[in-house]
């Protein structure tokens, strides 16, 4: 894609792109070719389900299966080339920004998809709030290099004005037009997509977003990947200076903030409890999962709390020993960081009491609560179920330049993968 180098102005710079989209006549249904983001797919069950849903499901690009990483990435690249040649995917005729809507059971989210100019980490334009895992960034970078494509958008949030702006005007006008697509995915979400191509509407969006700052709600590893690949192509101005994003004004469309749970592969629940000893108060809950999660929420309102599962019941951990926390949690962070559940989990429980390294062979990160419990019970492992952190805490820490432990939050609803892709070679 022939894209000018990113402007020097501060603020968000979102430019149109010729989105790669599925050709409806070439696939069974649009819903059948979509997927959750790559890190939300529960493997292996969810992966196999998606692969069997349609031979052209996007999971074959974002999570290709082969014996080695290099083979996986090359397989994704070959699949993408084949789908383009066969007309399964095709670029839109003209560059556009895309209005994307998700709705279900009274929940409504709208945002704009486009190519965002990448800013330096210290510029304060795009604020990360979580640490990343280097091996994941390396894997995503290798996949992007091989495919020369952004396969799924990051989810970014910003705070718009109370009064209508150029962006809200453009979004509202788009809604009066016929959508490019409309589909309902298996999770019950209704998805609609419109394009913005009118020069006046695009100019209004540009002027409005140039005053904005964004928080990364979902996609820290992909953002780190964008920055790495941009540096690899510097100093030339190229398409790698931009990355595919979905921008949501949370003043109009508040996101839900949920927790991401941990699955400790090599730690059975009895061993986990024995290692905790009297460092936390431990209560066994013989109840349903929803009732146990309600008990976790109640305990979390008063301090750090966690729910352990995997042995057919639930164990509520709360009221940690203050002296232990003071001794095990680093002091070079604000109090808001030191009191996060994720900080206590990683610094005190994982590192000090359980001696578990934050490595993929030891820990998996699972968004779905039931899936975390089911996998723990099936494997004789321990699921650590978390309570979500408040959005204002996330935003305040990000503005201070303080990142939270990796996988501390899950903002949603997340965009469905497969509705808009970005090629870095299509003009």
N, C-alpha and C positions, 0 to 999 in steps of 0.2 A: 504494500500500500504506500503510495507516495504521499507522505504526511510531512508538513513543515516541522522544523524543530520547535520545541516547546517555548512559548513566550516567556519573557523575563518577569512579567507582572506577577504580583502575589495573588493568591486566590485560585479557585478551581477553574481550570480551562478544559472544558468538555467539547470535543469536536465530533462531527458526524462521521459515520463509517458506512461502507457498503456491507451490511451485515450478511454473514452466511447463515442461511436458514434452510430447514428441510422443505423440500418440494412436496406438498400434501399428496399429490397424485402418485408419488414414488414410494410412499410408506403406508403401512396399514392404518395408523392413526398417529396424530401428533402426540397424544398422551403416551402412547406405547414406546415412543423413541426418547422420551425425556427421562431424567434421572435427578435425584437429589445431588447436591455438590459432592465431589469425590470423597471428602473426608466425613461425610454423613452416611454414606452407604455402609450398611452393616455387612461385613464380610465373614464367611463366604456366602451365607444364605441370601442376603439381599442382592449380592452381585450376580449370583446364579439366576435369581428371579428376574432381574433386569435384562440379563443377556438372553433369556428365553422369551421375554415379552415381545421382542421384535428383532430381527437380524440386524437392523440398523440402529439399535438403541445406542445413545450417546455414550453409555458406559464403556463401549468398545474403544472409544477414543480417550476418555479421561482415566480409565482403569484397565488398560489392555492387559491381557494375560499371556505370559510366555515364561521361559525358563530363567532368563536373565534380564536385568534392567535394560541393557542395550537392546535386546530383542523385543522387549515390551515397547520401547519408545519407537523403534523402527516399524513395528507392527502397526502402531497407531498412525504413524505417518503414511504408511502404505494404505491403510484403511481410509484415511481422509482423502488421499489422492484418488482412490477408487470411487468413493462416493461422489466426489466432484465430477469425475469423468463420466459416471453413470447417471448424473443428474439427480442423485438422491439429495445432495446439498447444492445450493446455488447462491451466488451473491445477488443482493438486490440491485436493481438497475441504477439507482442513484444514491449517493451518501445521505444518511439520515441520522437523527437522534430517534430513539424509540421510547415511547411511553409504555410502561409495563404495569399491568394491574393484576393483583392476586386478591381473591376474596373467598371466604368460607365462614358460614355460621355467624354472620354479622361483623366479621373482621375484614377490613378493607385496607390494602396497601397499594400505593401508586408511587412510581419513581421514573427516572429517565436513564436509559442505557445509552452509553456513548464511549468514545475513546478519550481517556483522561490523560492530560499531560502529566508526566511523572515529575515530582518535585523532590529536591534533596531532603533527606530525613530531618535535617535541622531547620528546614524552611518554615515549619509550623503550618503547612497547608493541609496535609493529610496526616492525621494523628493515629499512630498505632497504640494499642493498649495492652498487647500481650507479647511475650517472648515467642520466638519460633524455634523449631527443631532443625538444625542444619541439614540432616539427612533428608528431610522432607523438601526443603528448599532445593537441594541438589536434584532430587528426583523430578520435581515440577519443572526446574530449569531445563533438564535434559529432555523432558517431554515437549516443552515449548520450542526448544531448539529444533528438535526432530520434525515437529509438525508445522513450525513457523505460524503458529496460531494461538490466540487466546480462546480456549475452549469453553470457559464459563466465567461470568462476570463476578468481580468482587462486590460485596454489599457495603456501601458507604452511607453514612448518615450526616445530615447537616441540619441546622436550625434556620428556617426561613423566617420572613417577617410575618406579622399578624395581617398586614395588608397585602392585597394581591401584588404579585411581582411578574417579571417577564417569564419566569419559569412556570408559575401557577397559571398564568394566562395561556401559555403554549400547551400545557397539559390539559386545561379545560377545553380549549378549542379542539385538541386531538380527539377528545371523548365524543365530540359531535359527529366524527367521521366514522366510516365503516372500518372495523379493526382488520389488521392484516391476518390475524388468526385468533381463534377462540377455542379453548379445549379445557377439559376437566381431567385432572390427574387422579391416580388411584387413591391419593390421600384426601380427596374431596375438595381440593382447591380448584377454583375456576381461574383460568389464566386468559388474559387478553393483551394484545399488542397492537400499537398504532405507530405510524411513522410521522416524524416532523421534518419536512423538507422546505417549507416556506422560508425564504431568506429573512423576512421580518420577524417571524417567530423564533428562528434560530438566533438572530441578533439579540432578541429579548432574553433568551436563556443565557447567552454568553455574558451579557452585561450584568445580569443578576448573579450568576455563579462566581463571577470574578471578585465578588465581595465576600465569598463564603470560605469557611474552613470545614473540613470533613473529618469524621471519626471512622476508622475502620471497624465496622460491625462484624463482618465475616470475611475472611480471606487474608489473614496476616501472612501466611506462607506464600500465597500467590503475589501479594504486594512485594514481599522481599525478593521473590523471583523476578518480578518486573524490574526492580532496581538493579539486581545483579546483571540481567541481560542488557539493560540499558548501558551499564558501565562497560560491558564487553564490546559494545558497538560504538562507544564514545571515541573521539569527540564528534564524529560525523552525525548530522541530524538525520534520523531514520525513523521508520515506523516503530522501532523498539523504544522510542521516547514516549510512547503512549501505551496504556493498558485498558482493557475492557472492564467497565464498572457499571453498577447500578447505583444511582444516587437517590436517596429517599429523604424528603423533608419530614423529619419526625415531629415538627410543629404541627403539621397537618395529619400525618399518618404515623402515630407512635408505634415503635416496634415492641415486640415481646422480648424479654430477656430471660433466658433459661440457663440452667447449669449444664455442664458437660461432665459426665460421670467417668470414673476410672475403673478399669478391670485389671486386677493384679494377677497375672497369669500363674505365678509360682507361689502364691501365698494363700493357703487354705484359711478359712475363717477362724477355726480354733487357734491356729498359730498367730493370726493377727490379733485376736483378743488377748492371748497370753502375753504378747509383747507389749500391748498397751498397759496391762496391769491396772494400777490405780492412778495412772497419769491422767485419765479421763474418767468421768462417771459413765458407766456402761449399764444400759437397761435393755433387756430382751423384750421384744414386742411380738407377741403371737397374734398377728392381725393381718389384714390385707395390705397390699402394696399402697393403695391410695391412702389408707389410714396411717400407715407408717410414714409416708411422705408428709402427711398433715402434721404428724408428731415432730418430724424433722423441722418443718417450717416454724412450729411453735418454739422449739428449742433454739433455732437459729435467731429468733427475734431477741434472745437474751445473750447471745454470744456464739462462739464457734461451735458447730455441731455437724456430725456426719452420721450417715446410716450405712452400716455394713450388711451385705447380703451375700448369699451363696450356699448356705447350709439349710435352706428350707424355711428359715425364719429371718427376723430382722433384729439388728443390734444398734441402738441409738447411743452414740458417743457425744457427750457434751461436758461442760464445766471442766475444761482442761486446767491442769496445774499452772497457775500464773508464773511460778518460778521456772518451770520447764519452758514455757513460751519465751520468757525473757532470755533464757540461756541459749535457746536453739534458733530463734528467729533473728535475722540480721538487723542491726541497728542503723544502717545507713539508708533507711527508707522512711517515708512519712508514716505516721501512726495509722492512717487509712490503709496503707499497704500491709503493715505488720499485723493488722487485725483481720485481714481477708481470710475467709475459709481456705482459699487455694494456697495462700502463703503458709498457713498453719499445716495444711496437709503436706505440702512439699518439703517444708523446712523441718517440721517437728515429727510428723508421722512417717512419711516416706524415708527421709534421710536419717533421722535420729533413732526412731523406735523400730522401724521395719527394715532399715538398711536396704532399700530398694532403689536402684538407679533408674533415672528417667530415660529408659531405653525401650524401643519397640518390643524387644523380646520379653520385657518385664511388665510393661504397662500398655494397655490400649485405652483410647479415649472414645467413649460411646455417648451419643446424644440421646438416644431413646432409653428411657428408664426401664421399661419392661425387657428390652433386649439386653441391657446390662445385667439384670438379675438372672434372666434365662441363661445367658452364656456362663455366668459365674457358677450357677447350680450344675450346669451340664459338665463343666470342666473341673469342678472341685476348687474353684478359684474364689477370690474375694472381689465383690463389687463395692466400691465406695461411692455412695449416692450423695450428691451435693445439692445445696439450696442455692438458687440464683442470687447474684449480687445486684444491687440497684444500679440503674443506668447512670444516675448522677454521680455515683462513686467512680464508675468507669471513666466518665468524661472528665471529672476533676483530676484524676490521676494522669490521664493522657495529656491534659493541658500543662501539667507540671513536668511532663517529659518522663514520667515513671511508668514503666511497663509492668503489667501483672504477670504472674506465672502463666505459662502457656496453657491454652485451653481452659481459661477461667470462665468464659462466658459463651453463650450461644444466642445471638440475636436472630430474630425471625419475625415473620416467615422468610425463609431463604428463597432466592429466585430458583426456579426450575432450570436445570442445566439442559441445554439443547434447543432453546427457543431462539437465541441469537448467539452466533460465534463471530469471531473477528480474525480474518486472515491478515497476516502481515505482508503478503505478497500480492493481494488483489488490489488493483488500482481503481 
